Amino acid sequence: VFENNVVNRAGSSSSIRSTQASQNEGGVPRGIVVSNNIFYNVSMTPLDLTNDVSAHVVEIGTPWEQPSATYNNITVFNNTMENPSSSGIAVWTASSVTLDGNTIINPVYIDMV
């Protein structure tokens, strides 16, 4: 559970992932709740999949993980994300994900060039 926090100017995202899920090593996160947080200017970096740098405030999984690394029972609700780069929330290789009541204000796209 990650709730009732204020995160300001953190350089990277709030990543929910297994350290070695793509190689089927380590556990797979389940039963995660992210709620009632305020994120200001978080993850203000360009999305760069080659260097594992995220541009999303809350990121669940990664786009290169195997389908066997399925995250489940993840709830992200009632969060405010102000000035995030990209979309604010990204979900890959996950099932039973609930996104509800999140507010994304002024998403900023940062070009990698």
MDTraj code that builds the backbone (N, CA, C; nanometers):
import mdtraj as md
import numpy as np

residues = "VAL PHE GLU ASN ASN VAL VAL ASN ARG ALA GLY SER SER SER SER ILE ARG SER THR GLN ALA SER GLN ASN GLU GLY GLY VAL PRO ARG GLY ILE VAL VAL SER ASN ASN ILE PHE TYR ASN VAL SER MET THR PRO LEU ASP LEU THR ASN ASP VAL SER ALA HIS VAL VAL GLU ILE GLY THR PRO TRP GLU GLN PRO SER ALA THR TYR ASN ASN ILE THR VAL PHE ASN ASN THR MET GLU ASN PRO SER SER SER GLY ILE ALA VAL TRP THR ALA SER SER VAL THR LEU ASP GLY ASN THR ILE ILE ASN PRO VAL TYR ILE ASP MET VAL".split()
xyz = np.array([
    [0.0845, -0.1177, 0.0000],
    [0.0000, 0.0000, 0.0000],
    [0.0892, 0.1243, 0.0000],
    [0.0613, 0.2151, -0.0940],
    [0.1293, 0.3447, -0.1005],
    [0.0200, 0.4484, -0.1029],
    [-0.0044, 0.5159, 0.0091],
    [-0.1164, 0.6093, 0.0149],
    [-0.0865, 0.7292, 0.1033],
    [-0.1617, 0.8385, 0.0726],
    [-0.1569, 0.9627, 0.1505],
    [-0.0178, 1.0259, 0.1543],
    [0.0492, 1.0270, 0.0394],
    [0.1823, 1.0865, 0.0288],
    [0.1800, 1.2052, -0.0660],
    [0.2785, 1.2929, -0.0504],
    [0.3038, 1.3994, -0.1466],
    [0.4438, 1.3748, -0.2019],
    [0.4521, 1.3597, -0.3340],
    [0.5797, 1.3355, -0.4006],
    [0.6040, 1.4539, -0.4926],
    [0.7164, 1.5243, -0.4735],
    [0.7454, 1.6449, -0.5501],
    [0.8824, 1.6335, -0.6161],
    [0.8845, 1.6465, -0.7481],
    [1.0075, 1.6514, -0.8271],
    [1.0928, 1.5254, -0.8136],
    [1.0313, 1.4112, -0.8045],
    [1.1067, 1.2850, -0.8072],
    [1.1464, 1.2579, -0.9516],
    [1.2674, 1.2112, -0.9727],
    [1.3192, 1.1974, -1.1076],
    [1.2681, 1.0786, -1.1843],
    [1.2205, 0.9761, -1.1166],
    [1.1744, 0.8569, -1.1853],
    [1.0328, 0.8251, -1.1410],
    [0.9810, 0.7174, -1.1963],
    [0.8411, 0.6846, -1.1711],
    [0.8225, 0.5998, -1.0467],
    [0.6968, 0.5784, -1.0126],
    [0.6586, 0.4818, -0.9107],
    [0.6349, 0.3513, -0.9851],
    [0.7370, 0.2698, -0.9942],
    [0.7291, 0.1483, -1.0743],
    [0.6830, 0.0305, -0.9910],
    [0.5866, -0.0421, -1.0442],
    [0.5410, -0.1666, -0.9837],
    [0.5857, -0.2763, -1.0785],
    [0.6942, -0.3425, -1.0426],
    [0.7442, -0.4489, -1.1289],
    [0.8355, -0.5411, -1.0502],
    [0.8553, -0.6582, -1.1045],
    [0.9484, -0.7537, -1.0473],
    [1.0873, -0.7206, -1.0998],
    [1.1881, -0.7404, -1.0193],
    [1.3230, -0.7075, -1.0634],
    [1.3679, -0.7947, -1.1790],
    [1.3217, -0.9189, -1.1846],
    [1.3641, -1.0095, -1.2904],
    [1.2461, -1.0836, -1.3519],
    [1.1312, -1.0194, -1.3587],
    [1.0129, -1.0888, -1.4099],
    [1.0298, -1.1328, -1.5537],
    [1.1035, -1.0564, -1.6330],
    [1.1193, -1.0931, -1.7729],
    [1.2002, -1.2214, -1.7887],
    [1.2783, -1.2589, -1.6885],
    [1.3521, -1.3844, -1.6921],
    [1.2871, -1.4885, -1.6014],
    [1.1641, -1.4611, -1.5570],
    [1.0904, -1.5504, -1.4677],
    [1.1654, -1.5777, -1.3372],
    [1.2338, -1.4794, -1.2875],
    [1.3007, -1.4878, -1.1586],
    [1.2378, -1.3848, -1.0661],
    [1.2293, -1.4150, -0.9409],
    [1.1715, -1.3220, -0.8456],
    [1.0198, -1.3281, -0.8469],
    [0.9591, -1.2668, -0.7504],
    [0.8139, -1.2663, -0.7404],
    [0.7500, -1.1649, -0.8322],
    [0.6217, -1.1829, -0.8533],
    [0.5440, -1.0895, -0.9344],
    [0.4527, -1.0122, -0.8403],
    [0.4569, -0.8783, -0.8437],
    [0.3732, -0.7983, -0.7534],
    [0.2239, -0.8245, -0.7730],
    [0.1554, -0.8437, -0.6619],
    [0.0104, -0.8653, -0.6615],
    [-0.0487, -0.7936, -0.5406],
    [-0.1738, -0.7529, -0.5518],
    [-0.2411, -0.6908, -0.4386],
    [-0.1843, -0.5554, -0.3998],
    [-0.1504, -0.4734, -0.4978],
    [-0.0899, -0.3419, -0.4737],
    [-0.1978, -0.2335, -0.4777],
    [-0.1915, -0.1392, -0.3847],
    [-0.2842, -0.0254, -0.3816],
    [-0.2018, 0.1035, -0.3796],
    [-0.2323, 0.1937, -0.4728],
    [-0.1722, 0.3277, -0.4774],
    [-0.2899, 0.4242, -0.4710],
    [-0.3057, 0.4952, -0.3589],
    [-0.4260, 0.5780, -0.3444],
    [-0.4003, 0.7071, -0.2677],
    [-0.4798, 0.8071, -0.3025],
    [-0.4834, 0.9353, -0.2314],
    [-0.3472, 1.0036, -0.2198],
    [-0.2685, 0.9947, -0.3274],
    [-0.1373, 1.0593, -0.3312],
    [-0.1429, 1.1821, -0.4205],
    [-0.0492, 1.2716, -0.4003],
    [-0.0331, 1.3879, -0.4876],
    [0.1083, 1.3822, -0.5431],
    [0.1185, 1.3806, -0.6762],
    [0.2472, 1.3772, -0.7448],
    [0.2633, 1.5083, -0.8223],
    [0.3679, 1.5865, -0.7917],
    [0.3975, 1.7105, -0.8632],
    [0.5274, 1.6925, -0.9418],
    [0.5256, 1.7252, -1.0706],
    [0.6485, 1.7271, -1.1509],
    [0.7306, 1.5991, -1.1349],
    [0.6638, 1.4851, -1.1400],
    [0.7313, 1.3574, -1.1215],
    [0.7640, 1.2956, -1.2568],
    [0.8797, 1.2338, -1.2656],
    [0.9245, 1.1615, -1.3843],
    [0.9337, 1.2535, -1.5050],
    [0.9958, 1.3665, -1.4865],
    [1.0088, 1.4629, -1.5955],
    [1.1264, 1.4279, -1.6848],
    [1.1286, 1.3044, -1.7321],
    [1.2307, 1.2579, -1.8247],
    [1.1615, 1.2029, -1.9482],
    [1.2296, 1.2008, -2.0615],
    [1.1677, 1.1420, -2.1800],
    [1.1552, 0.9915, -2.1656],
    [1.0553, 0.9343, -2.2292],
    [1.0388, 0.7900, -2.2298],
    [1.1500, 0.7300, -2.3149],
    [1.2320, 0.6472, -2.2535],
    [1.3448, 0.5870, -2.3236],
    [1.3502, 0.4395, -2.2866],
    [1.2820, 0.3560, -2.3651],
    [1.2749, 0.2141, -2.3338],
    [1.4102, 0.1449, -2.3442],
    [1.5030, 0.2003, -2.4195],
    [1.6334, 0.1363, -2.4341],
    [1.7173, 0.1478, -2.3075],
    [1.6933, 0.2495, -2.2283],
    [1.7707, 0.2687, -2.1053],
    [1.6861, 0.2509, -1.9798],
    [1.5649, 0.1948, -1.9938],
    [1.4775, 0.1659, -1.8803],
    [1.4443, 0.2916, -1.7993],
    [1.4261, 0.4025, -1.8679],
    [1.3861, 0.5268, -1.8022],
    [1.2377, 0.5478, -1.8301],
    [1.1597, 0.5675, -1.7266],
    [1.0156, 0.5797, -1.7441],
    [0.9721, 0.7250, -1.7475],
    [0.8685, 0.7501, -1.8249],
    [0.8121, 0.8841, -1.8301],
    [0.6732, 0.8880, -1.7684],
    [0.6356, 0.7853, -1.6953],
    [0.5030, 0.7774, -1.6362],
    [0.5137, 0.7889, -1.4845],
    [0.4173, 0.8530, -1.4228],
    [0.4197, 0.8683, -1.2774],
    [0.4014, 0.7327, -1.2102],
    [0.3021, 0.6571, -1.2540],
    [0.2789, 0.5221, -1.2023],
    [0.2932, 0.4259, -1.3193],
    [0.3828, 0.3324, -1.3062],
    [0.4092, 0.2362, -1.4131],
    [0.3940, 0.0951, -1.3575],
    [0.3109, 0.0142, -1.4243],
    [0.2875, -0.1235, -1.3813],
    [0.3429, -0.2153, -1.4881],
    [0.4495, -0.2882, -1.4559],
    [0.5143, -0.3751, -1.5524],
    [0.5985, -0.2968, -1.6496],
    [0.6424, -0.3656, -1.7552],
    [0.7192, -0.3026, -1.8616],
    [0.6734, -0.3599, -1.9946],
    [0.6922, -0.2873, -2.1035],
    [0.6440, -0.3362, -2.2324],
    [0.7220, -0.4552, -2.2859],
    [0.8376, -0.4858, -2.2320],
    [0.9181, -0.5957, -2.2843],
    [0.9084, -0.7233, -2.2006],
    [0.8275, -0.7247, -2.0951],
    [0.8154, -0.8453, -2.0140],
    [0.7308, -0.9510, -2.0830],
    [0.7592, -1.0744, -2.0505],
    [0.6839, -1.1866, -2.1049],
    [0.5425, -1.1867, -2.0467],
    [0.4446, -1.2378, -2.1218],
    [0.3083, -1.2459, -2.0682],
    [0.2994, -1.3266, -1.9392],
    [0.3963, -1.4148, -1.9145],
    [0.3938, -1.4927, -1.7902],
    [0.4187, -1.4049, -1.6682],
    [0.4741, -1.2868, -1.6898],
    [0.4984, -1.1937, -1.5791],
    [0.3776, -1.1031, -1.5639],
    [0.2629, -1.1612, -1.5344],
    [0.1397, -1.0840, -1.5261],
    [0.1186, -1.0328, -1.3844],
    [0.1114, -0.9030, -1.3729],
    [0.0807, -0.8387, -1.2457],
    [-0.0705, -0.8405, -1.2302],
    [-0.1196, -0.8642, -1.1095],
    [-0.2655, -0.8636, -1.0943],
    [-0.3076, -0.8088, -0.9596],
    [-0.4371, -0.7759, -0.9562],
    [-0.4993, -0.7174, -0.8379],
    [-0.4285, -0.5878, -0.7977],
    [-0.4178, -0.4964, -0.8940],
    [-0.3527, -0.3666, -0.8734],
    [-0.4612, -0.2585, -0.8767],
    [-0.4628, -0.1713, -0.7779],
    [-0.5617, -0.0636, -0.7716],
    [-0.4903, 0.0699, -0.7588],
    [-0.5217, 0.1618, -0.8502],
    [-0.4661, 0.2972, -0.8471],
    [-0.5846, 0.3922, -0.8492],
    [-0.6126, 0.4597, -0.7364],
    [-0.7306, 0.5450, -0.7307],
    [-0.7098, 0.6711, -0.6474],
    [-0.7866, 0.7743, -0.6860],
    [-0.7906, 0.9030, -0.6158],
    [-0.6535, 0.9691, -0.5999],
    [-0.5693, 0.9565, -0.7016],
    [-0.4400, 1.0240, -0.7019],
    [-0.4485, 1.1479, -0.7895],
    [-0.3679, 1.2474, -0.7576],
    [-0.3559, 1.3665, -0.8413],
    [-0.2138, 1.3707, -0.8943],
    [-0.2027, 1.3857, -1.0265],
    [-0.0725, 1.3925, -1.0922],
    [-0.0666, 1.5225, -1.1700],
    [0.0164, 1.6140, -1.1231],
    [0.0261, 1.7448, -1.1872],
    [0.1605, 1.7583, -1.2585],
    [0.1548, 1.7974, -1.3862],
    [0.2717, 1.8141, -1.4727],
    [0.3519, 1.6848, -1.4926],
    [0.2842, 1.5710, -1.5141],
    [0.3636, 1.4514, -1.5436],
    [0.4098, 1.4542, -1.6886],
    [0.5225, 1.3936, -1.7165],
    [0.5562, 1.3761, -1.8569],
    [0.4780, 1.2545, -1.9063],
    [0.4444, 1.2551, -2.0306],
    [0.3701, 1.1453, -2.0932],
    [0.2300, 1.1324, -2.0343],
    [0.1853, 1.0093, -2.0141],
    [0.0445, 0.9852, -1.9841],
    [0.0075, 0.9864, -1.8369],
    [0.1040, 0.9822, -1.7493],
    [0.0722, 0.9765, -1.6064],
    [0.0697, 0.8343, -1.5550],
    [-0.0077, 0.7461, -1.6198],
    [-0.0188, 0.6061, -1.5772],
    [0.0029, 0.5168, -1.6987],
    [0.0856, 0.4143, -1.6818],
    [0.1086, 0.3167, -1.7886],
    [0.0930, 0.1767, -1.7311],
    [0.0250, 0.0900, -1.8057],
    [0.0017, -0.0470, -1.7604],
    [0.0396, -0.1430, -1.8733],
    [0.1261, -0.2400, -1.8413],
    [0.1630, -0.3464, -1.9349],
    [0.1546, -0.4798, -1.8612],
    [0.1370, -0.5864, -1.9325],
    [0.1360, -0.7240, -1.8798],
    [0.0678, -0.7335, -1.7436],
    [-0.0551, -0.6846, -1.7372],
    [-0.1265, -0.6844, -1.6098],
    [-0.2721, -0.7242, -1.6310],
    [-0.3293, -0.7826, -1.5276],
    [-0.4720, -0.8155, -1.5298],
    [-0.5325, -0.7716, -1.3970],
    [-0.6630, -0.7582, -1.3952],
    [-0.7346, -0.7135, -1.2750],
    [-0.6764, -0.5829, -1.2209],
    [-0.6658, -0.4843, -1.3088],
    [-0.6169, -0.3518, -1.2705],
    [-0.7352, -0.2571, -1.2652],
    [-0.7472, -0.1832, -1.1560],
    [-0.8528, -0.0843, -1.1412],
    [-0.7901, 0.0542, -1.1336],
    [-0.8299, 0.1417, -1.2267],
    [-0.7897, 0.2818, -1.2261],
    [-0.9169, 0.3622, -1.2085],
    [-0.9263, 0.4403, -1.1017],
    [-1.0508, 0.5103, -1.0754],
    [-1.0237, 0.6411, -1.0009],
    [-1.0856, 0.7475, -1.0468],
    [-1.0822, 0.8745, -0.9763],
    [-0.9474, 0.9445, -0.9761],
    [-0.8587, 0.9092, -1.0682],
    [-0.7290, 0.9765, -1.0767],
    [-0.7434, 1.1030, -1.1598],
    [-0.6739, 1.2077, -1.1203],
    [-0.6769, 1.3343, -1.1924],
    [-0.5383, 1.3635, -1.2455],
    [-0.5291, 1.3827, -1.3776],
    [-0.4016, 1.4157, -1.4407],
    [-0.4129, 1.5574, -1.4959],
    [-0.3296, 1.6470, -1.4423],
    [-0.3351, 1.7882, -1.4769],
    [-0.2113, 1.8255, -1.5577],
    [-0.2322, 1.8835, -1.6747],
    [-0.1251, 1.9358, -1.7578],
    [-0.0157, 1.8333, -1.7884],
    [-0.0518, 1.7203, -1.8528],
    [0.0541, 1.6271, -1.8915],
    [0.1474, 1.6922, -1.9925],
    [0.2758, 1.6718, -1.9741],
    [0.3772, 1.7367, -2.0560],
    [0.4512, 1.6292, -2.1347],
    [0.4556, 1.6419, -2.2656],
    [0.5330, 1.5489, -2.3467],
    [0.6710, 1.6080, -2.3671],
    [0.7732, 1.5310, -2.3329],
    [0.9108, 1.5771, -2.3506],
    [0.9718, 1.4959, -2.4636],
    [1.0140, 1.5620, -2.5695],
    [1.0738, 1.4931, -2.6830],
    [1.2151, 1.4486, -2.6487],
    [1.2508, 1.3268, -2.6923],
    [1.3835, 1.2735, -2.6629],
    [1.4917, 1.3308, -2.7523],
    [1.4573, 1.4040, -2.8565],
    [1.5579, 1.4543, -2.9502],
    [1.6288, 1.5750, -2.8920],
])
top = md.Topology()
chain = top.add_chain()
for i, resn in enumerate(residues, 1):
    res = top.add_residue(resn, chain, resSeq=i)
    for name in ("N", "CA", "C"):
        top.add_atom(name, md.element.get_by_symbol(name[0]), res)
traj = md.Trajectory(xyz[None], top)
